[in-house]
Amino acid sequence: MIFCLVDVLRSDFKDRSIKPLWCLVIILAPFFGSLIYLLAVRNQKIQYHR
């Protein structure tokens, strides 16, 4: 749960309204919220190429 919250807060998403929504989901349903976040968030993050 802590890892997911830190990842949400440090990440940039394509849609800015997603970040508070993910924080809320992870806090209200720690196990399932974290699991869903880890599985679903890959396509929502902005990828920076170095």
mmCIF file of the N, C-alpha and C atoms, coordinates in Angstrom:
data_MODEL
# 
_entry.id   MODEL 
# 
loop_
_atom_site.group_PDB 
_atom_site.id 
_atom_site.type_symbol 
_atom_site.label_atom_id 
_atom_site.label_alt_id 
_atom_site.label_comp_id 
_atom_site.label_asym_id 
_atom_site.label_entity_id 
_atom_site.label_seq_id 
_atom_site.pdbx_PDB_ins_code 
_atom_site.Cartn_x 
_atom_site.Cartn_y 
_atom_site.Cartn_z 
_atom_site.occupancy 
_atom_site.B_iso_or_equiv 
_atom_site.pdbx_formal_charge 
_atom_site.auth_seq_id 
_atom_site.auth_comp_id 
_atom_site.auth_asym_id 
_atom_site.auth_atom_id 
_atom_site.pdbx_PDB_model_num 
ATOM 1   N N  . MET A 1 1  ? 0.817   -1.187 0.000   1.00 0.00 ? 1  MET A N  1 
ATOM 2   C CA . MET A 1 1  ? 0.000   0.000  0.000   1.00 0.00 ? 1  MET A CA 1 
ATOM 3   C C  . MET A 1 1  ? 0.865   1.257  0.000   1.00 0.00 ? 1  MET A C  1 
ATOM 4   N N  . ILE A 1 2  ? 1.886   1.306  0.824   1.00 0.00 ? 2  ILE A N  1 
ATOM 5   C CA . ILE A 1 2  ? 2.747   2.480  0.902   1.00 0.00 ? 2  ILE A CA 1 
ATOM 6   C C  . ILE A 1 2  ? 3.462   2.690  -0.434  1.00 0.00 ? 2  ILE A C  1 
ATOM 7   N N  . PHE A 1 3  ? 3.955   1.608  -1.020  1.00 0.00 ? 3  PHE A N  1 
ATOM 8   C CA . PHE A 1 3  ? 4.624   1.710  -2.321  1.00 0.00 ? 3  PHE A CA 1 
ATOM 9   C C  . PHE A 1 3  ? 3.693   2.316  -3.360  1.00 0.00 ? 3  PHE A C  1 
ATOM 10  N N  . CYS A 1 4  ? 2.469   1.870  -3.397  1.00 0.00 ? 4  CYS A N  1 
ATOM 11  C CA . CYS A 1 4  ? 1.510   2.369  -4.387  1.00 0.00 ? 4  CYS A CA 1 
ATOM 12  C C  . CYS A 1 4  ? 1.199   3.843  -4.165  1.00 0.00 ? 4  CYS A C  1 
ATOM 13  N N  . LEU A 1 5  ? 1.024   4.256  -2.920  1.00 0.00 ? 5  LEU A N  1 
ATOM 14  C CA . LEU A 1 5  ? 0.757   5.666  -2.637  1.00 0.00 ? 5  LEU A CA 1 
ATOM 15  C C  . LEU A 1 5  ? 1.931   6.550  -3.048  1.00 0.00 ? 5  LEU A C  1 
ATOM 16  N N  . VAL A 1 6  ? 3.135   6.112  -2.732  1.00 0.00 ? 6  VAL A N  1 
ATOM 17  C CA . VAL A 1 6  ? 4.327   6.875  -3.128  1.00 0.00 ? 6  VAL A CA 1 
ATOM 18  C C  . VAL A 1 6  ? 4.429   6.929  -4.644  1.00 0.00 ? 6  VAL A C  1 
ATOM 19  N N  . ASP A 1 7  ? 4.159   5.823  -5.314  1.00 0.00 ? 7  ASP A N  1 
ATOM 20  C CA . ASP A 1 7  ? 4.219   5.786  -6.770  1.00 0.00 ? 7  ASP A CA 1 
ATOM 21  C C  . ASP A 1 7  ? 3.185   6.723  -7.396  1.00 0.00 ? 7  ASP A C  1 
ATOM 22  N N  . VAL A 1 8  ? 1.986   6.747  -6.846  1.00 0.00 ? 8  VAL A N  1 
ATOM 23  C CA . VAL A 1 8  ? 0.945   7.649  -7.347  1.00 0.00 ? 8  VAL A CA 1 
ATOM 24  C C  . VAL A 1 8  ? 1.388   9.095  -7.195  1.00 0.00 ? 8  VAL A C  1 
ATOM 25  N N  . LEU A 1 9  ? 1.894   9.436  -6.033  1.00 0.00 ? 9  LEU A N  1 
ATOM 26  C CA . LEU A 1 9  ? 2.268   10.824 -5.758  1.00 0.00 ? 9  LEU A CA 1 
ATOM 27  C C  . LEU A 1 9  ? 3.464   11.297 -6.581  1.00 0.00 ? 9  LEU A C  1 
ATOM 28  N N  . ARG A 1 10 ? 4.355   10.391 -6.957  1.00 0.00 ? 10 ARG A N  1 
ATOM 29  C CA . ARG A 1 10 ? 5.536   10.766 -7.727  1.00 0.00 ? 10 ARG A CA 1 
ATOM 30  C C  . ARG A 1 10 ? 5.328   10.679 -9.234  1.00 0.00 ? 10 ARG A C  1 
ATOM 31  N N  . SER A 1 11 ? 4.240   10.091 -9.675  1.00 0.00 ? 11 SER A N  1 
ATOM 32  C CA . SER A 1 11 ? 4.008   9.862  -11.099 1.00 0.00 ? 11 SER A CA 1 
ATOM 33  C C  . SER A 1 11 ? 3.212   10.987 -11.741 1.00 0.00 ? 11 SER A C  1 
ATOM 34  N N  . ASP A 1 12 ? 3.406   11.122 -13.040 1.00 0.00 ? 12 ASP A N  1 
ATOM 35  C CA . ASP A 1 12 ? 2.593   12.024 -13.847 1.00 0.00 ? 12 ASP A CA 1 
ATOM 36  C C  . ASP A 1 12 ? 1.660   11.170 -14.691 1.00 0.00 ? 12 ASP A C  1 
ATOM 37  N N  . PHE A 1 13 ? 0.391   11.551 -14.706 1.00 0.00 ? 13 PHE A N  1 
ATOM 38  C CA . PHE A 1 13 ? -0.609  10.799 -15.443 1.00 0.00 ? 13 PHE A CA 1 
ATOM 39  C C  . PHE A 1 13 ? -1.094  11.608 -16.634 1.00 0.00 ? 13 PHE A C  1 
ATOM 40  N N  . LYS A 1 14 ? -1.616  10.932 -17.635 1.00 0.00 ? 14 LYS A N  1 
ATOM 41  C CA . LYS A 1 14 ? -2.151  11.597 -18.818 1.00 0.00 ? 14 LYS A CA 1 
ATOM 42  C C  . LYS A 1 14 ? -3.307  12.509 -18.453 1.00 0.00 ? 14 LYS A C  1 
ATOM 43  N N  . ASP A 1 15 ? -4.112  12.114 -17.500 1.00 0.00 ? 15 ASP A N  1 
ATOM 44  C CA . ASP A 1 15 ? -5.252  12.898 -17.021 1.00 0.00 ? 15 ASP A CA 1 
ATOM 45  C C  . ASP A 1 15 ? -4.986  13.274 -15.564 1.00 0.00 ? 15 ASP A C  1 
ATOM 46  N N  . ARG A 1 16 ? -4.930  14.547 -15.257 1.00 0.00 ? 16 ARG A N  1 
ATOM 47  C CA . ARG A 1 16 ? -4.573  15.011 -13.906 1.00 0.00 ? 16 ARG A CA 1 
ATOM 48  C C  . ARG A 1 16 ? -5.594  14.616 -12.843 1.00 0.00 ? 16 ARG A C  1 
ATOM 49  N N  . SER A 1 17 ? -6.817  14.342 -13.217 1.00 0.00 ? 17 SER A N  1 
ATOM 50  C CA . SER A 1 17 ? -7.833  13.976 -12.224 1.00 0.00 ? 17 SER A CA 1 
ATOM 51  C C  . SER A 1 17 ? -7.675  12.537 -11.736 1.00 0.00 ? 17 SER A C  1 
ATOM 52  N N  . ILE A 1 18 ? -6.818  11.778 -12.365 1.00 0.00 ? 18 ILE A N  1 
ATOM 53  C CA . ILE A 1 18 ? -6.613  10.376 -11.991 1.00 0.00 ? 18 ILE A CA 1 
ATOM 54  C C  . ILE A 1 18 ? -5.845  10.245 -10.673 1.00 0.00 ? 18 ILE A C  1 
ATOM 55  N N  . LYS A 1 19 ? -4.896  11.132 -10.432 1.00 0.00 ? 19 LYS A N  1 
ATOM 56  C CA . LYS A 1 19 ? -4.039  11.020 -9.245  1.00 0.00 ? 19 LYS A CA 1 
ATOM 57  C C  . LYS A 1 19 ? -4.843  11.025 -7.940  1.00 0.00 ? 19 LYS A C  1 
ATOM 58  N N  . PRO A 1 20 ? -5.719  12.009 -7.692  1.00 0.00 ? 20 PRO A N  1 
ATOM 59  C CA . PRO A 1 20 ? -6.489  11.965 -6.434  1.00 0.00 ? 20 PRO A CA 1 
ATOM 60  C C  . PRO A 1 20 ? -7.430  10.760 -6.361  1.00 0.00 ? 20 PRO A C  1 
ATOM 61  N N  . LEU A 1 21 ? -7.934  10.336 -7.510  1.00 0.00 ? 21 LEU A N  1 
ATOM 62  C CA . LEU A 1 21 ? -8.816  9.175  -7.537  1.00 0.00 ? 21 LEU A CA 1 
ATOM 63  C C  . LEU A 1 21 ? -8.064  7.914  -7.110  1.00 0.00 ? 21 LEU A C  1 
ATOM 64  N N  . TRP A 1 22 ? -6.856  7.713  -7.638  1.00 0.00 ? 22 TRP A N  1 
ATOM 65  C CA . TRP A 1 22 ? -6.066  6.551  -7.247  1.00 0.00 ? 22 TRP A CA 1 
ATOM 66  C C  . TRP A 1 22 ? -5.695  6.605  -5.769  1.00 0.00 ? 22 TRP A C  1 
ATOM 67  N N  . CYS A 1 23 ? -5.347  7.778  -5.263  1.00 0.00 ? 23 CYS A N  1 
ATOM 68  C CA . CYS A 1 23 ? -5.036  7.903  -3.827  1.00 0.00 ? 23 CYS A CA 1 
ATOM 69  C C  . CYS A 1 23 ? -6.232  7.483  -2.992  1.00 0.00 ? 23 CYS A C  1 
ATOM 70  N N  . LEU A 1 24 ? -7.397  7.928  -3.363  1.00 0.00 ? 24 LEU A N  1 
ATOM 71  C CA . LEU A 1 24 ? -8.613  7.594  -2.637  1.00 0.00 ? 24 LEU A CA 1 
ATOM 72  C C  . LEU A 1 24 ? -8.903  6.087  -2.676  1.00 0.00 ? 24 LEU A C  1 
ATOM 73  N N  . VAL A 1 25 ? -8.761  5.495  -3.845  1.00 0.00 ? 25 VAL A N  1 
ATOM 74  C CA . VAL A 1 25 ? -9.007  4.050  -4.000  1.00 0.00 ? 25 VAL A CA 1 
ATOM 75  C C  . VAL A 1 25 ? -8.030  3.247  -3.144  1.00 0.00 ? 25 VAL A C  1 
ATOM 76  N N  . ILE A 1 26 ? -6.751  3.628  -3.155  1.00 0.00 ? 26 ILE A N  1 
ATOM 77  C CA . ILE A 1 26 ? -5.739  2.885  -2.394  1.00 0.00 ? 26 ILE A CA 1 
ATOM 78  C C  . ILE A 1 26 ? -5.955  3.038  -0.897  1.00 0.00 ? 26 ILE A C  1 
ATOM 79  N N  . ILE A 1 27 ? -6.370  4.213  -0.452  1.00 0.00 ? 27 ILE A N  1 
ATOM 80  C CA . ILE A 1 27 ? -6.592  4.435  0.980   1.00 0.00 ? 27 ILE A CA 1 
ATOM 81  C C  . ILE A 1 27 ? -7.856  3.725  1.474   1.00 0.00 ? 27 ILE A C  1 
ATOM 82  N N  . LEU A 1 28 ? -8.925  3.755  0.675   1.00 0.00 ? 28 LEU A N  1 
ATOM 83  C CA . LEU A 1 28 ? -10.189 3.159  1.106   1.00 0.00 ? 28 LEU A CA 1 
ATOM 84  C C  . LEU A 1 28 ? -10.205 1.633  0.997   1.00 0.00 ? 28 LEU A C  1 
ATOM 85  N N  . ALA A 1 29 ? -9.481  1.092  0.041   1.00 0.00 ? 29 ALA A N  1 
ATOM 86  C CA . ALA A 1 29 ? -9.421  -0.364 -0.132  1.00 0.00 ? 29 ALA A CA 1 
ATOM 87  C C  . ALA A 1 29 ? -7.952  -0.757 -0.311  1.00 0.00 ? 29 ALA A C  1 
ATOM 88  N N  . PRO A 1 30 ? -7.197  -0.804 0.790   1.00 0.00 ? 30 PRO A N  1 
ATOM 89  C CA . PRO A 1 30 ? -5.740  -0.963 0.681   1.00 0.00 ? 30 PRO A CA 1 
ATOM 90  C C  . PRO A 1 30 ? -5.280  -2.169 -0.133  1.00 0.00 ? 30 PRO A C  1 
ATOM 91  N N  . PHE A 1 31 ? -5.800  -3.335 0.135   1.00 0.00 ? 31 PHE A N  1 
ATOM 92  C CA . PHE A 1 31 ? -5.315  -4.523 -0.581  1.00 0.00 ? 31 PHE A CA 1 
ATOM 93  C C  . PHE A 1 31 ? -5.774  -4.528 -2.031  1.00 0.00 ? 31 PHE A C  1 
ATOM 94  N N  . PHE A 1 32 ? -7.087  -4.457 -2.242  1.00 0.00 ? 32 PHE A N  1 
ATOM 95  C CA . PHE A 1 32 ? -7.611  -4.526 -3.599  1.00 0.00 ? 32 PHE A CA 1 
ATOM 96  C C  . PHE A 1 32 ? -7.288  -3.271 -4.405  1.00 0.00 ? 32 PHE A C  1 
ATOM 97  N N  . GLY A 1 33 ? -7.300  -2.116 -3.744  1.00 0.00 ? 33 GLY A N  1 
ATOM 98  C CA . GLY A 1 33 ? -6.956  -0.872 -4.423  1.00 0.00 ? 33 GLY A CA 1 
ATOM 99  C C  . GLY A 1 33 ? -5.517  -0.889 -4.929  1.00 0.00 ? 33 GLY A C  1 
ATOM 100 N N  . SER A 1 34 ? -4.605  -1.382 -4.098  1.00 0.00 ? 34 SER A N  1 
ATOM 101 C CA . SER A 1 34 ? -3.198  -1.474 -4.501  1.00 0.00 ? 34 SER A CA 1 
ATOM 102 C C  . SER A 1 34 ? -3.013  -2.478 -5.627  1.00 0.00 ? 34 SER A C  1 
ATOM 103 N N  . LEU A 1 35 ? -3.695  -3.592 -5.526  1.00 0.00 ? 35 LEU A N  1 
ATOM 104 C CA . LEU A 1 35 ? -3.604  -4.617 -6.567  1.00 0.00 ? 35 LEU A CA 1 
ATOM 105 C C  . LEU A 1 35 ? -4.144  -4.097 -7.898  1.00 0.00 ? 35 LEU A C  1 
ATOM 106 N N  . ILE A 1 36 ? -5.279  -3.457 -7.858  1.00 0.00 ? 36 ILE A N  1 
ATOM 107 C CA . ILE A 1 36 ? -5.862  -2.895 -9.085  1.00 0.00 ? 36 ILE A CA 1 
ATOM 108 C C  . ILE A 1 36 ? -4.954  -1.815 -9.653  1.00 0.00 ? 36 ILE A C  1 
ATOM 109 N N  . TYR A 1 37 ? -4.392  -0.979 -8.778  1.00 0.00 ? 37 TYR A N  1 
ATOM 110 C CA . TYR A 1 37 ? -3.479  0.071  -9.240  1.00 0.00 ? 37 TYR A CA 1 
ATOM 111 C C  . TYR A 1 37 ? -2.288  -0.529 -9.968  1.00 0.00 ? 37 TYR A C  1 
ATOM 112 N N  . LEU A 1 38 ? -1.669  -1.534 -9.382  1.00 0.00 ? 38 LEU A N  1 
ATOM 113 C CA . LEU A 1 38 ? -0.484  -2.142 -9.996  1.00 0.00 ? 38 LEU A CA 1 
ATOM 114 C C  . LEU A 1 38 ? -0.794  -2.774 -11.348 1.00 0.00 ? 38 LEU A C  1 
ATOM 115 N N  . LEU A 1 39 ? -1.995  -3.316 -11.501 1.00 0.00 ? 39 LEU A N  1 
ATOM 116 C CA . LEU A 1 39 ? -2.358  -3.968 -12.755 1.00 0.00 ? 39 LEU A CA 1 
ATOM 117 C C  . LEU A 1 39 ? -2.855  -2.988 -13.818 1.00 0.00 ? 39 LEU A C  1 
ATOM 118 N N  . ALA A 1 40 ? -3.489  -1.904 -13.420 1.00 0.00 ? 40 ALA A N  1 
ATOM 119 C CA . ALA A 1 40 ? -4.176  -1.045 -14.382 1.00 0.00 ? 40 ALA A CA 1 
ATOM 120 C C  . ALA A 1 40 ? -3.439  0.231  -14.748 1.00 0.00 ? 40 ALA A C  1 
ATOM 121 N N  . VAL A 1 41 ? -2.470  0.638  -13.987 1.00 0.00 ? 41 VAL A N  1 
ATOM 122 C CA . VAL A 1 41 ? -1.912  1.982  -14.152 1.00 0.00 ? 41 VAL A CA 1 
ATOM 123 C C  . VAL A 1 41 ? -0.878  2.100  -15.272 1.00 0.00 ? 41 VAL A C  1 
ATOM 124 N N  . ARG A 1 42 ? -0.403  1.040  -15.805 1.00 0.00 ? 42 ARG A N  1 
ATOM 125 C CA . ARG A 1 42 ? 0.660   1.093  -16.817 1.00 0.00 ? 42 ARG A CA 1 
ATOM 126 C C  . ARG A 1 42 ? 0.331   1.989  -18.000 1.00 0.00 ? 42 ARG A C  1 
ATOM 127 N N  . ASN A 1 43 ? -0.893  1.955  -18.470 1.00 0.00 ? 43 ASN A N  1 
ATOM 128 C CA . ASN A 1 43 ? -1.269  2.739  -19.645 1.00 0.00 ? 43 ASN A CA 1 
ATOM 129 C C  . ASN A 1 43 ? -1.672  4.167  -19.308 1.00 0.00 ? 43 ASN A C  1 
ATOM 130 N N  . GLN A 1 44 ? -1.806  4.488  -18.026 1.00 0.00 ? 44 GLN A N  1 
ATOM 131 C CA . GLN A 1 44 ? -2.250  5.815  -17.636 1.00 0.00 ? 44 GLN A CA 1 
ATOM 132 C C  . GLN A 1 44 ? -1.120  6.775  -17.332 1.00 0.00 ? 44 GLN A C  1 
ATOM 133 N N  . LYS A 1 45 ? 0.079   6.242  -17.113 1.00 0.00 ? 45 LYS A N  1 
ATOM 134 C CA . LYS A 1 45 ? 1.228   7.094  -16.777 1.00 0.00 ? 45 LYS A CA 1 
ATOM 135 C C  . LYS A 1 45 ? 1.844   7.682  -18.037 1.00 0.00 ? 45 LYS A C  1 
ATOM 136 N N  . ILE A 1 46 ? 2.459   8.838  -17.853 1.00 0.00 ? 46 ILE A N  1 
ATOM 137 C CA . ILE A 1 46 ? 3.224   9.457  -18.931 1.00 0.00 ? 46 ILE A CA 1 
ATOM 138 C C  . ILE A 1 46 ? 4.616   8.856  -18.896 1.00 0.00 ? 46 ILE A C  1 
ATOM 139 N N  . GLN A 1 47 ? 5.068   8.343  -20.022 1.00 0.00 ? 47 GLN A N  1 
ATOM 140 C CA . GLN A 1 47 ? 6.377   7.727  -20.114 1.00 0.00 ? 47 GLN A CA 1 
ATOM 141 C C  . GLN A 1 47 ? 7.376   8.747  -20.631 1.00 0.00 ? 47 GLN A C  1 
ATOM 142 N N  . TYR A 1 48 ? 8.440   8.954  -19.868 1.00 0.00 ? 48 TYR A N  1 
ATOM 143 C CA . TYR A 1 48 ? 9.517   9.850  -20.289 1.00 0.00 ? 48 TYR A CA 1 
ATOM 144 C C  . TYR A 1 48 ? 10.665  8.994  -20.786 1.00 0.00 ? 48 TYR A C  1 
ATOM 145 N N  . HIS A 1 49 ? 11.142  9.296  -21.971 1.00 0.00 ? 49 HIS A N  1 
ATOM 146 C CA . HIS A 1 49 ? 12.272  8.561  -22.538 1.00 0.00 ? 49 HIS A CA 1 
ATOM 147 C C  . HIS A 1 49 ? 13.556  9.327  -22.270 1.00 0.00 ? 49 HIS A C  1 
ATOM 148 N N  . ARG A 1 50 ? 14.534  8.642  -21.766 1.00 0.00 ? 50 ARG A N  1 
ATOM 149 C CA . ARG A 1 50 ? 15.806  9.285  -21.439 1.00 0.00 ? 50 ARG A CA 1 
ATOM 150 C C  . ARG A 1 50 ? 16.785  9.169  -22.563 1.00 0.00 ? 50 ARG A C  1 
# 
